[in-house]
Amino acid sequence: MKTAKHIILVITVTAALAAAMAPGCVPPKEREEQGVKEKAKKPVVVIETSMGTIKAELWPDKAPRTVRNFLRYVEEEFYDGLIFHRVMPKFMIQGGGFRPGMTEKRTHGPIVNEARSDVPNERGTLAMARTPDPHSATAQFFINLVDNDFLNHKDNTQAGFGYCAFGRVVEGMDVVDEIAKVQTRTVGQHEHVPLKPVVIRSIRPAE
């Protein structure tokens, strides 16, 4: 009887282990780790412009509120038909706030500045544009053409807070560089406005 019980026990344990190892059956700890990895996936957006396509990866792990805010505007198709209204070679291109003709589009309220010293404004990064108030960013963003160290977070003072980088161009930096070469002019109080509008036709999540 002991031998029979021992055999039954071995068979039961073996069956349980086999079930645990079966395809589609993931232990709770691994399921949790898998879930964390899924959450850590970086969203990618496609920026279609009148001068070409730019693809950018966003960083919710580094600037969660900023990415959430940006994607809110993307989902609302807010950026469609707006322009890059400020183009400064060897510095940055800025857009997402004005229509052709330089009429400003109404936005949601401002967000908290998530600038961090370990997330610098390097060439190709997307960052939030704002007024001198560190926590005034809404929808406008810019793409750094060079490493703009002076825009990085240094401290929590108004002068040192810096600008929040929340993503990076992964394809189409050549398009960004071409936009940076366009001729500009002054329109009212706005300087560095492209002579011929550089239109953001759409921004959508990558498929």
GROMACS elastic network, one bead per residue, 0.5 to 0.9 nm:
[ bonds ]
;  ai    aj funct       b0    kb
    1     4     6  0.50242   500
    1     5     6  0.61236   500
    1     6     6  0.84614   500
    2     5     6  0.50901   500
    2     6     6  0.60035   500
    2     7     6  0.85669   500
    3     6     6  0.50047   500
    3     7     6  0.61736   500
    3     8     6  0.86341   500
    4     7     6  0.51104   500
    4     8     6  0.61921   500
    4     9     6  0.86200   500
    5     8     6  0.50568   500
    5     9     6  0.61107   500
    5    10     6  0.85974   500
    6     9     6  0.51316   500
    6    10     6  0.61966   500
    6    11     6  0.86223   500
    7    10     6  0.51256   500
    7    11     6  0.61341   500
    7    12     6  0.85816   500
    8    11     6  0.51166   500
    8    12     6  0.61175   500
    8    13     6  0.86907   500
    9    12     6  0.50745   500
    9    13     6  0.61825   500
    9    14     6  0.84730   500
   10    13     6  0.52496   500
   10    14     6  0.60001   500
   10    15     6  0.84730   500
   11    14     6  0.50875   500
   11    15     6  0.60069   500
   11    16     6  0.85694   500
   12    15     6  0.51336   500
   12    16     6  0.62076   500
   12    17     6  0.86958   500
   13    16     6  0.50905   500
   13    17     6  0.62097   500
   13    18     6  0.85706   500
   14    17     6  0.51318   500
   14    18     6  0.60875   500
   14    19     6  0.85783   500
   15    18     6  0.50253   500
   15    19     6  0.61202   500
   15    20     6  0.86075   500
   16    19     6  0.51037   500
   16    20     6  0.62411   500
   16    21     6  0.87034   500
   17    20     6  0.50366   500
   17    21     6  0.62242   500
   17    22     6  0.85983   500
   18    21     6  0.50934   500
   18    22     6  0.60732   500
   19    22     6  0.50654   500
   19    23     6  0.86309   500
   19    25     6  0.73426   500
   20    23     6  0.84661   500
   20    25     6  0.58238   500
   20    26     6  0.70335   500
   20    27     6  0.70902   500
   21    24     6  0.84865   500
   21    25     6  0.65476   500
   21    26     6  0.75823   500
   21    27     6  0.86754   500
   22    25     6  0.55977   500
   22    26     6  0.82434   500
   23    26     6  0.78530   500
   26    29     6  0.82475   500
   26    30     6  0.62701   500
   26    31     6  0.59175   500
   27    30     6  0.53906   500
   27    31     6  0.61025   500
   27    32     6  0.87063   500
   28    32     6  0.61620   500
   28    33     6  0.86960   500
   29    32     6  0.51035   500
   29    33     6  0.63178   500
   29    34     6  0.85704   500
   30    33     6  0.50023   500
   30    34     6  0.59603   500
   30    35     6  0.84631   500
   31    35     6  0.61248   500
   31    36     6  0.87052   500
   32    35     6  0.50208   500
   32    36     6  0.63409   500
   32    37     6  0.87388   500
   33    36     6  0.50774   500
   33    37     6  0.62898   500
   33    38     6  0.86511   500
   34    37     6  0.50852   500
   34    38     6  0.61915   500
   34    39     6  0.86994   500
   35    38     6  0.50067   500
   35    39     6  0.62483   500
   35    40     6  0.85717   500
   36    39     6  0.51098   500
   36    40     6  0.61362   500
   36    41     6  0.89010   500
   37    41     6  0.65231   500
   38    41     6  0.54599   500
   39    42     6  0.82026   500
   40    59     6  0.89547   500
   40    60     6  0.77498   500
   40    61     6  0.67963   500
   41    59     6  0.88828   500
   41    60     6  0.86299   500
   41    61     6  0.89935   500
   42    57     6  0.63668   500
   42    58     6  0.57907   500
   42    59     6  0.59430   500
   42    60     6  0.68097   500
   42    61     6  0.81547   500
   43    56     6  0.85338   500
   43    57     6  0.59293   500
   43    58     6  0.54775   500
   43    59     6  0.75010   500
   43    60     6  0.80389   500
   43   205     6  0.73658   500
   43   206     6  0.78926   500
   44    55     6  0.69637   500
   44    56     6  0.55397   500
   44    58     6  0.59846   500
   44   170     6  0.89248   500
   44   204     6  0.86663   500
   44   205     6  0.59477   500
   44   206     6  0.54938   500
   44   207     6  0.86214   500
   45    54     6  0.84273   500
   45    55     6  0.58123   500
   45    56     6  0.54076   500
   45    57     6  0.65339   500
   45    58     6  0.77033   500
   45    71     6  0.88373   500
   45    74     6  0.86756   500
   45   203     6  0.65192   500
   45   204     6  0.54352   500
   45   206     6  0.50201   500
   45   207     6  0.87756   500
   46    53     6  0.69899   500
   46    54     6  0.59224   500
   46    56     6  0.65208   500
   46   202     6  0.79468   500
   46   203     6  0.55218   500
   46   204     6  0.53536   500
   46   205     6  0.61075   500
   46   206     6  0.56706   500
   47    52     6  0.85138   500
   47    53     6  0.58066   500
   47    55     6  0.60032   500
   47    56     6  0.76837   500
   47   200     6  0.69902   500
   47   201     6  0.76719   500
   47   202     6  0.59834   500
   47   204     6  0.67848   500
   47   205     6  0.89355   500
   48    51     6  0.81846   500
   48    52     6  0.62626   500
   48    54     6  0.64260   500
   48    55     6  0.85201   500
   48   199     6  0.85254   500
   48   200     6  0.60210   500
   48   201     6  0.53586   500
   48   202     6  0.52487   500
   48   203     6  0.62356   500
   48   204     6  0.84248   500
   49    52     6  0.51883   500
   49    53     6  0.59343   500
   49    54     6  0.77045   500
   49    83     6  0.86070   500
   49   175     6  0.89212   500
   49   198     6  0.69465   500
   49   199     6  0.54476   500
   49   201     6  0.51646   500
   49   202     6  0.71164   500
   49   203     6  0.88088   500
   50    53     6  0.83473   500
   50   197     6  0.84883   500
   50   198     6  0.58790   500
   50   199     6  0.52106   500
   50   200     6  0.66372   500
   50   201     6  0.66657   500
   51   175     6  0.66607   500
   51   176     6  0.87283   500
   51   178     6  0.78066   500
   51   179     6  0.71272   500
   51   198     6  0.69609   500
   51   199     6  0.79467   500
   52   172     6  0.77044   500
   52   175     6  0.58519   500
   52   176     6  0.86559   500
   53   171     6  0.80811   500
   53   172     6  0.60187   500
   53   175     6  0.68895   500
   54   169     6  0.69537   500
   54   170     6  0.79138   500
   54   171     6  0.57781   500
   54   173     6  0.68845   500
   54   174     6  0.87207   500
   54   175     6  0.68060   500
   54   176     6  0.74994   500
   55   168     6  0.85982   500
   55   169     6  0.57990   500
   55   170     6  0.57346   500
   55   172     6  0.62186   500
   55   173     6  0.85666   500
   55   206     6  0.81019   500
   56   125     6  0.86315   500
   56   126     6  0.80825   500
   56   167     6  0.66266   500
   56   168     6  0.53876   500
   56   170     6  0.53264   500
   56   171     6  0.68886   500
   56   172     6  0.86295   500
   57   166     6  0.87198   500
   57   167     6  0.53900   500
   57   168     6  0.53805   500
   57   169     6  0.63066   500
   57   170     6  0.64026   500
   58    61     6  0.89274   500
   58    63     6  0.87832   500
   58    67     6  0.66199   500
   58   126     6  0.84006   500
   58   166     6  0.59088   500
   58   168     6  0.65838   500
   58   169     6  0.88489   500
   59    62     6  0.54406   500
   59    63     6  0.61067   500
   59    64     6  0.71987   500
   59    66     6  0.89246   500
   59    67     6  0.67631   500
   59   165     6  0.86647   500
   59   166     6  0.53376   500
   59   167     6  0.52289   500
   59   168     6  0.82655   500
   60    63     6  0.51360   500
   60    65     6  0.75818   500
   60    66     6  0.77670   500
   60    67     6  0.56225   500
   60    68     6  0.75517   500
   60   166     6  0.74798   500
   60   167     6  0.85924   500
   61    64     6  0.59478   500
   62    67     6  0.89784   500
   62   114     6  0.81572   500
   62   115     6  0.89211   500
   62   116     6  0.82449   500
   62   119     6  0.76107   500
   62   165     6  0.86597   500
   62   166     6  0.69189   500
   62   167     6  0.89371   500
   63    66     6  0.53887   500
   63    67     6  0.61538   500
   63    68     6  0.85881   500
   63   113     6  0.88981   500
   63   114     6  0.58129   500
   63   115     6  0.77357   500
   63   116     6  0.87205   500
   63   164     6  0.77078   500
   63   165     6  0.77770   500
   63   166     6  0.56821   500
   63   167     6  0.87776   500
   64    67     6  0.52742   500
   64    68     6  0.60661   500
   64    69     6  0.85399   500
   64   114     6  0.83339   500
   64   166     6  0.84048   500
   65    68     6  0.50359   500
   65    69     6  0.60387   500
   65    70     6  0.85842   500
   65   111     6  0.76767   500
   65   112     6  0.76716   500
   65   113     6  0.88448   500
   65   114     6  0.77152   500
   66    69     6  0.50486   500
   66    70     6  0.61429   500
   66    71     6  0.85905   500
   66   111     6  0.73091   500
   66   112     6  0.78956   500
   66   113     6  0.78517   500
   66   114     6  0.71386   500
   66   128     6  0.81000   500
   66   164     6  0.80863   500
   66   165     6  0.89674   500
   66   166     6  0.68066   500
   67    70     6  0.50432   500
   67    71     6  0.60570   500
   67    72     6  0.84376   500
   67   166     6  0.65322   500
   67   167     6  0.83177   500
   68    71     6  0.52329   500
   68    72     6  0.61417   500
   68    73     6  0.89110   500
   69    72     6  0.50885   500
   69    73     6  0.66737   500
   69    74     6  0.88240   500
   69   111     6  0.78042   500
   69   138     6  0.79792   500
   69   139     6  0.79192   500
   70    73     6  0.53395   500
   70    74     6  0.63387   500
   70    75     6  0.87798   500
   70   138     6  0.85270   500
   70   139     6  0.67829   500
   70   141     6  0.89817   500
   71    75     6  0.59801   500
   71    76     6  0.84417   500
   71   204     6  0.88483   500
   71   205     6  0.84138   500
   72    75     6  0.51653   500
   72    76     6  0.62784   500
   72    77     6  0.86771   500
   72    78     6  0.86956   500
   73    76     6  0.50389   500
   73    77     6  0.61876   500
   73    78     6  0.51885   500
   73    79     6  0.70057   500
   73   107     6  0.88017   500
   73   108     6  0.89053   500
   73   139     6  0.71684   500
   74    77     6  0.50091   500
   74    78     6  0.61193   500
   74    79     6  0.67331   500
   74    80     6  0.87027   500
   74   202     6  0.84430   500
   74   203     6  0.59595   500
   74   204     6  0.61696   500
   74   205     6  0.77974   500
   75    78     6  0.76313   500
   75   203     6  0.87152   500
   75   204     6  0.74915   500
   75   205     6  0.84357   500
   76    79     6  0.83117   500
   77    80     6  0.56869   500
   77   202     6  0.71727   500
   77   203     6  0.71487   500
   77   204     6  0.78909   500
   78    81     6  0.84106   500
   78    82     6  0.82566   500
   78    96     6  0.83296   500
   78   105     6  0.88026   500
   78   107     6  0.87083   500
   78   139     6  0.87469   500
   78   202     6  0.85971   500
   78   203     6  0.86101   500
   79    82     6  0.55145   500
   79    83     6  0.82899   500
   79    95     6  0.88868   500
   79    96     6  0.57449   500
   79    97     6  0.77790   500
   79   139     6  0.85571   500
   79   200     6  0.66617   500
   79   201     6  0.76801   500
   79   202     6  0.62045   500
   79   203     6  0.65055   500
   80    83     6  0.87350   500
   80    96     6  0.88018   500
   80   199     6  0.83924   500
   80   200     6  0.59603   500
   80   201     6  0.50862   500
   80   203     6  0.68292   500
   81    98     6  0.89191   500
   81    99     6  0.66371   500
   81   100     6  0.79850   500
   81   199     6  0.60327   500
   81   200     6  0.54989   500
   81   201     6  0.51076   500
   81   202     6  0.69239   500
   82    85     6  0.86244   500
   82    95     6  0.74471   500
   82    96     6  0.59172   500
   82    97     6  0.66290   500
   82    98     6  0.55158   500
   82   100     6  0.67256   500
   82   105     6  0.84786   500
   82   198     6  0.85559   500
   82   199     6  0.58290   500
   82   200     6  0.53578   500
   82   201     6  0.72887   500
   82   202     6  0.85713   500
   83    86     6  0.88559   500
   83    94     6  0.85751   500
   83    95     6  0.56249   500
   83    96     6  0.63026   500
   83    97     6  0.73883   500
   83    98     6  0.59781   500
   83    99     6  0.58386   500
   83   100     6  0.63487   500
   83   102     6  0.86904   500
   83   197     6  0.64599   500
   83   198     6  0.54524   500
   83   200     6  0.53145   500
   83   201     6  0.84245   500
   84    87     6  0.70547   500
   84    93     6  0.66267   500
   84    94     6  0.53569   500
   84    96     6  0.67049   500
   84    97     6  0.83035   500
   84    98     6  0.78549   500
   84   142     6  0.86521   500
   84   179     6  0.86600   500
   84   193     6  0.80136   500
   84   194     6  0.77898   500
   84   197     6  0.74289   500
   84   198     6  0.55990   500
   84   199     6  0.65256   500
   84   200     6  0.71255   500
   85    93     6  0.79190   500
   85    94     6  0.61976   500
   85    95     6  0.54948   500
   85    96     6  0.81585   500
   85    97     6  0.80289   500
   85    98     6  0.67444   500
   85    99     6  0.84554   500
   85   100     6  0.83639   500
   85   102     6  0.75916   500
   85   190     6  0.84804   500
   85   191     6  0.87785   500
   85   192     6  0.73986   500
   85   193     6  0.50491   500
   85   194     6  0.64586   500
   85   197     6  0.76357   500
   85   198     6  0.76191   500
   85   199     6  0.89944   500
   86    92     6  0.81714   500
   86    93     6  0.58208   500
   86    94     6  0.50481   500
   86    95     6  0.67706   500
   86   142     6  0.89127   500
   86   184     6  0.83955   500
   86   190     6  0.80202   500
   86   191     6  0.70191   500
   86   192     6  0.50810   500
   86   193     6  0.50556   500
   86   194     6  0.70773   500
   87    91     6  0.82822   500
   87    92     6  0.63868   500
   87    94     6  0.63489   500
   87    95     6  0.88115   500
   87   179     6  0.75425   500
   87   180     6  0.58748   500
   87   181     6  0.82751   500
   87   182     6  0.77918   500
   87   183     6  0.87468   500
   87   184     6  0.72937   500
   87   191     6  0.87890   500
   87   192     6  0.54642   500
   87   193     6  0.64169   500
   87   194     6  0.67559   500
   88    91     6  0.54918   500
   88    92     6  0.55111   500
   88    93     6  0.61341   500
   88    94     6  0.85968   500
   88   145     6  0.87796   500
   88   180     6  0.64455   500
   88   181     6  0.85235   500
   88   184     6  0.86971   500
   88   192     6  0.64333   500
   89    92     6  0.65219   500
   89    93     6  0.79027   500
   89   145     6  0.73586   500
   89   177     6  0.84587   500
   89   180     6  0.52297   500
   89   181     6  0.66792   500
   89   182     6  0.89703   500
   90   144     6  0.85009   500
   90   145     6  0.57667   500
   90   146     6  0.60812   500
   90   180     6  0.79839   500
   91   143     6  0.87655   500
   91   144     6  0.62057   500
   91   145     6  0.52919   500
   91   146     6  0.59925   500
   91   147     6  0.83225   500
   91   148     6  0.71872   500
   91   180     6  0.87965   500
   92   123     6  0.88662   500
   92   142     6  0.63666   500
   92   143     6  0.54844   500
   92   146     6  0.74372   500
   92   148     6  0.88362   500
   92   180     6  0.75446   500
   93   141     6  0.85955   500
   93   142     6  0.54158   500
   93   143     6  0.54704   500
   93   144     6  0.68742   500
   93   145     6  0.74075   500
   93   176     6  0.77539   500
   93   179     6  0.76447   500
   93   180     6  0.65705   500
   94    97     6  0.88634   500
   94   129     6  0.75649   500
   94   140     6  0.71562   500
   94   141     6  0.57989   500
   94   143     6  0.65624   500
   94   144     6  0.88636   500
   95    98     6  0.72055   500
   95   129     6  0.87055   500
   95   139     6  0.87714   500
   95   140     6  0.56570   500
   95   141     6  0.57976   500
   95   142     6  0.62222   500
   95   143     6  0.88695   500
   95   200     6  0.81960   500
   96    99     6  0.85608   500
   96   105     6  0.87379   500
   96   139     6  0.60985   500
   96   141     6  0.62339   500
   96   142     6  0.84482   500
   96   200     6  0.78434   500
   97   102     6  0.88876   500
   97   103     6  0.85334   500
   97   104     6  0.58025   500
   97   105     6  0.57552   500
   97   106     6  0.80876   500
   97   107     6  0.82793   500
   97   138     6  0.89643   500
   97   139     6  0.64929   500
   97   140     6  0.52834   500
   97   141     6  0.84501   500
   98   101     6  0.79665   500
   98   102     6  0.53712   500
   98   103     6  0.54573   500
   98   105     6  0.57936   500
   98   140     6  0.88341   500
   99   102     6  0.54629   500
   99   103     6  0.53932   500
   99   104     6  0.63470   500
   99   105     6  0.70490   500
   99   199     6  0.84358   500
  100   103     6  0.70434   500
  100   197     6  0.62397   500
  100   198     6  0.85528   500
  100   199     6  0.77381   500
  101   187     6  0.88435   500
  101   197     6  0.85143   500
  102   187     6  0.77583   500
  102   190     6  0.85753   500
  102   193     6  0.88061   500
  107   110     6  0.85319   500
  107   138     6  0.65631   500
  107   139     6  0.66196   500
  108   138     6  0.65623   500
  108   139     6  0.78809   500
  109   136     6  0.83245   500
  109   137     6  0.83883   500
  109   138     6  0.62765   500
  110   135     6  0.66578   500
  110   137     6  0.51544   500
  110   139     6  0.84356   500
  111   114     6  0.88623   500
  111   135     6  0.60085   500
  111   136     6  0.63852   500
  111   137     6  0.58226   500
  111   138     6  0.62874   500
  112   134     6  0.80031   500
  112   135     6  0.50023   500
  112   136     6  0.75110   500
  112   137     6  0.77108   500
  113   128     6  0.86058   500
  113   134     6  0.61778   500
  113   135     6  0.50383   500
  113   136     6  0.77808   500
  113   137     6  0.74110   500
  113   161     6  0.81408   500
  113   162     6  0.85062   500
  113   163     6  0.74302   500
  113   164     6  0.63016   500
  114   135     6  0.88499   500
  114   163     6  0.80980   500
  114   164     6  0.55749   500
  114   165     6  0.82975   500
  114   166     6  0.86906   500
  115   118     6  0.87811   500
  115   119     6  0.72609   500
  115   120     6  0.84220   500
  115   152     6  0.73535   500
  115   153     6  0.56726   500
  115   161     6  0.69407   500
  115   162     6  0.61386   500
  115   163     6  0.55311   500
  115   165     6  0.65802   500
  115   166     6  0.85560   500
  116   119     6  0.53390   500
  116   120     6  0.73322   500
  116   152     6  0.73748   500
  116   153     6  0.53615   500
  116   154     6  0.80270   500
  116   161     6  0.84708   500
  116   162     6  0.80914   500
  116   163     6  0.84696   500
  116   164     6  0.69948   500
  116   165     6  0.82040   500
  117   120     6  0.63126   500
  117   152     6  0.62293   500
  117   154     6  0.61822   500
  117   155     6  0.84229   500
  117   162     6  0.86842   500
  118   152     6  0.87465   500
  118   153     6  0.83336   500
  119   122     6  0.85281   500
  119   152     6  0.77825   500
  119   153     6  0.83316   500
  119   164     6  0.79637   500
  119   165     6  0.64704   500
  119   166     6  0.82382   500
  120   125     6  0.84130   500
  120   147     6  0.81107   500
  120   148     6  0.80095   500
  120   149     6  0.69326   500
  120   151     6  0.78833   500
  120   152     6  0.54339   500
  120   153     6  0.76481   500
  120   163     6  0.87657   500
  120   164     6  0.83008   500
  120   165     6  0.67152   500
  121   124     6  0.82948   500
  121   125     6  0.61064   500
  121   126     6  0.79223   500
  121   127     6  0.73240   500
  121   143     6  0.89818   500
  121   144     6  0.67421   500
  121   146     6  0.83345   500
  121   147     6  0.60193   500
  121   148     6  0.54882   500
  121   149     6  0.63045   500
  121   150     6  0.84709   500
  121   151     6  0.63932   500
  121   152     6  0.59995   500
  121   163     6  0.76404   500
  121   164     6  0.78805   500
  121   165     6  0.59250   500
  122   125     6  0.56763   500
  122   126     6  0.89054   500
  122   144     6  0.64741   500
  122   145     6  0.80140   500
  122   146     6  0.62272   500
  122   148     6  0.60828   500
  122   149     6  0.74332   500
  122   165     6  0.85690   500
  122   168     6  0.88272   500
  123   126     6  0.89178   500
  123   143     6  0.77677   500
  123   144     6  0.50017   500
  123   145     6  0.50367   500
  123   148     6  0.74786   500
  123   168     6  0.85101   500
  123   169     6  0.89550   500
  124   143     6  0.59918   500
  124   144     6  0.53065   500
  124   145     6  0.61037   500
  124   146     6  0.73499   500
  124   147     6  0.84171   500
  124   167     6  0.85471   500
  124   168     6  0.55153   500
  124   169     6  0.52645   500
  124   170     6  0.81164   500
  124   173     6  0.69036   500
  124   176     6  0.85444   500
  125   142     6  0.82521   500
  125   143     6  0.56563   500
  125   144     6  0.56053   500
  125   145     6  0.82979   500
  125   147     6  0.89487   500
  125   165     6  0.62754   500
  125   166     6  0.73462   500
  125   167     6  0.55768   500
  125   169     6  0.61940   500
  126   141     6  0.66949   500
  126   142     6  0.56512   500
  126   144     6  0.66264   500
  126   164     6  0.84073   500
  126   165     6  0.55431   500
  126   166     6  0.58821   500
  126   167     6  0.50530   500
  126   168     6  0.55299   500
  126   169     6  0.72861   500
  127   140     6  0.88310   500
  127   141     6  0.55363   500
  127   142     6  0.54294   500
  127   143     6  0.64571   500
  127   144     6  0.77271   500
  127   163     6  0.64310   500
  127   164     6  0.52507   500
  127   166     6  0.57300   500
  127   167     6  0.72150   500
  127   168     6  0.88440   500
  128   137     6  0.61785   500
  128   138     6  0.78271   500
  128   139     6  0.76077   500
  128   140     6  0.61999   500
  128   142     6  0.63100   500
  128   143     6  0.89759   500
  128   163     6  0.63606   500
  128   164     6  0.56822   500
  128   165     6  0.67093   500
  128   166     6  0.77310   500
  129   136     6  0.85255   500
  129   137     6  0.58987   500
  129   138     6  0.79161   500
  129   139     6  0.79393   500
  129   140     6  0.53619   500
  129   142     6  0.62745   500
  129   163     6  0.72116   500
  129   164     6  0.83521   500
  130   133     6  0.71442   500
  130   134     6  0.70467   500
  130   135     6  0.76306   500
  130   136     6  0.54522   500
  130   138     6  0.74609   500
  130   140     6  0.74746   500
  130   141     6  0.84031   500
  130   163     6  0.80139   500
  131   134     6  0.71104   500
  131   135     6  0.83712   500
  131   136     6  0.60864   500
  131   137     6  0.72793   500
  132   135     6  0.86581   500
  132   136     6  0.79146   500
  132   158     6  0.73898   500
  132   159     6  0.82613   500
  133   136     6  0.55456   500
  133   137     6  0.85448   500
  133   158     6  0.67865   500
  134   137     6  0.76718   500
  134   156     6  0.89972   500
  134   157     6  0.86351   500
  134   158     6  0.61123   500
  134   159     6  0.84906   500
  134   161     6  0.64027   500
  134   162     6  0.73441   500
  134   163     6  0.77735   500
  137   140     6  0.70984   500
  137   141     6  0.85521   500
  138   141     6  0.86397   500
  143   168     6  0.82968   500
  143   169     6  0.82031   500
  143   176     6  0.78837   500
  144   147     6  0.69586   500
  144   148     6  0.70542   500
  145   148     6  0.82258   500
  145   173     6  0.89037   500
  145   176     6  0.77883   500
  145   177     6  0.72559   500
  145   180     6  0.80066   500
  147   150     6  0.88508   500
  148   151     6  0.57300   500
  148   152     6  0.74238   500
  149   152     6  0.54307   500
  149   153     6  0.89401   500
  150   153     6  0.84162   500
  150   162     6  0.77865   500
  151   154     6  0.88908   500
  151   160     6  0.84741   500
  151   161     6  0.84609   500
  151   163     6  0.56185   500
  151   164     6  0.86322   500
  152   160     6  0.79134   500
  152   161     6  0.75089   500
  152   163     6  0.61135   500
  152   164     6  0.78681   500
  152   165     6  0.86454   500
  153   156     6  0.79194   500
  153   160     6  0.60025   500
  153   163     6  0.67127   500
  153   164     6  0.79303   500
  154   157     6  0.84450   500
  154   159     6  0.87299   500
  154   161     6  0.59854   500
  154   162     6  0.68495   500
  155   158     6  0.84322   500
  155   159     6  0.82268   500
  155   161     6  0.53603   500
  155   162     6  0.81255   500
  156   159     6  0.81304   500
  156   160     6  0.60958   500
  156   162     6  0.86415   500
  157   160     6  0.51137   500
  157   161     6  0.56277   500
  158   161     6  0.56386   500
  158   162     6  0.81833   500
  159   162     6  0.73927   500
  161   164     6  0.89470   500
  165   168     6  0.82299   500
  169   172     6  0.70067   500
  169   173     6  0.64244   500
  170   173     6  0.74707   500
  171   174     6  0.82347   500
  171   175     6  0.89194   500
  172   175     6  0.51496   500
  172   176     6  0.66816   500
  172   177     6  0.88348   500
  173   177     6  0.62216   500
  173   178     6  0.86210   500
  174   177     6  0.50154   500
  174   178     6  0.62381   500
  174   179     6  0.87118   500
  175   178     6  0.50136   500
  175   179     6  0.62615   500
  175   180     6  0.86437   500
  176   179     6  0.51366   500
  176   180     6  0.63233   500
  177   180     6  0.50061   500
  177   181     6  0.67460   500
  178   181     6  0.52964   500
  178   182     6  0.71640   500
  179   182     6  0.56819   500
  179   194     6  0.89760   500
  179   198     6  0.74473   500
  180   183     6  0.86779   500
  182   194     6  0.63184   500
  182   195     6  0.75627   500
  182   196     6  0.79934   500
  182   198     6  0.88286   500
  183   192     6  0.83994   500
  183   193     6  0.82434   500
  183   194     6  0.57167   500
  183   195     6  0.56892   500
  183   196     6  0.77687   500
  184   191     6  0.79386   500
  184   192     6  0.50388   500
  184   196     6  0.80827   500
  185   190     6  0.85707   500
  185   191     6  0.63216   500
  185   192     6  0.54150   500
  185   193     6  0.52045   500
  185   194     6  0.62664   500
  185   195     6  0.59820   500
  186   189     6  0.71022   500
  186   190     6  0.56268   500
  186   192     6  0.59728   500
  186   193     6  0.59866   500
  186   194     6  0.87025   500
  186   195     6  0.89280   500
  187   190     6  0.51467   500
  187   191     6  0.64052   500
  187   192     6  0.83750   500
  187   193     6  0.67867   500
  188   191     6  0.79164   500
  190   193     6  0.67806   500
  192   195     6  0.88405   500
  193   196     6  0.86034   500
  193   197     6  0.81290   500
  194   197     6  0.56834   500
  194   198     6  0.69357   500
  195   198     6  0.88439   500
  199   202     6  0.87532   500
  200   203     6  0.74299   500
  204   207     6  0.87534   500
